[in-house]
Amino acid sequence: MTWYQDESLWEVFYDCMFDQASFDLAKQQCPQILEMVGHPVKNALDLACGPGRHLLGFAQYGIAVTGVDLSGYLLSHAANHLDQQQTEGTLVHCDMLAYEPKQKFDLITNLFTSFGYYDGAEDNQTLLNKAYQWLNKGGSLVIDTFGKEQVAHMMEPVHLTEYDNGDLRIERPMLIDDMSVFANEWILVRGNEAFRREYQHFVYSAVEMKAMLANAGFEDIRIYGSFEGDEYDLNAERLIAVAQK
Ligand SMILES: C[S@@+](CC[C@H](N)C(=O)[O-])C[C@H]1O[C@@H](n2cnc3c(N)ncnc32)[C@H](O)[C@@H]1O
């Protein structure tokens, strides 16, 4: 089993990763994404939608939303959130690469560092190729992740995060395999208990990301350093790729 197929990872870290503040943030990001793509969006597909944070955000703009995710646990949270907010949405439980859409989309998103997880680099490229096929002409793909330059610039040997609920997360990140892979260890200390998980995924520079998107067929490819549209430089908060078909 690969790390991202381990449901216990999402269960243990749910409260840290997907607290109310993260839902509020996603709600802010959706109009920013729509502004970045700069064209009308009638329907959107969120690849690796997790608990549906951005599905809720996009649906507020009258957009028909579909979310795909491999985690049944996270999709059940997504279903609850959609229900609670009386929001329509289609949830699909499968691997992103195995998804078979019945329609094409104006917008496809992959957000909050959900890209590069496949063990084979060629599978990550295949996902971009498929996203291109699944878009309407003129539609856009938006990927929000962090870039290799950022990791190399900011990485600390140990990083500690303290949450409002008292949880502590200790991280021990590394760049391995000729700096192509970000490998991290998370240790969550909750009361008197500790949970430890390891994960790793490919990490791309802005130039590498652009090349992969161009390979998939995208033409207008832009890289931003934040949802506000800042430049991607050493102060960048994120690597956000916006690519139009
Ligand atoms: C960091 S979470 C981000 C979730 C969501 N995009 C968000 O912003 O809240 C990564 C997500 O990727 C999903 N995932 C990982 N590998 C996947 C795959 N091969 N196919 C579909 N979903 C996958 C996980 O289940 C998880 O929901």
The ligand as a Gaussian input file, in Angstrom:
#p B3LYP/6-31G(d) Opt

LIG

0 1
 C       -3.620000      17.150000       0.926000
 S       -5.161000      16.415000       0.574000
 C       -5.957000      17.742000      -0.295000
 C       -7.458000      17.604000      -0.363000
 C       -8.196000      18.749000      -1.069000
 N       -7.692000      19.020000      -2.391000
 C       -8.218000      20.005000      -0.256000
 O       -7.740000      21.048000      -0.732000
 O       -8.753000      19.984000       0.861000
 C       -4.717000      15.263000      -0.700000
 C       -5.892000      14.488000      -1.248000
 O       -5.458000      13.701000      -2.360000
 C       -6.233000      12.508000      -2.361000
 N       -5.554000      11.548000      -3.230000
 C       -4.307000      11.095000      -3.104000
 N       -3.988000      10.282000      -4.109000
 C       -5.084000      10.209000      -4.907000
 C       -5.373000       9.512000      -6.110000
 N       -4.467000       8.737000      -6.690000
 N       -6.579000       9.658000      -6.671000
 C       -7.516000      10.454000      -6.062000
 N       -7.291000      11.143000      -4.910000
 C       -6.082000      11.015000      -4.341000
 C       -6.268000      12.146000      -0.894000
 O       -7.218000      11.164000      -0.599000
 C       -6.542000      13.521000      -0.286000
 O       -7.914000      13.788000      -0.268000

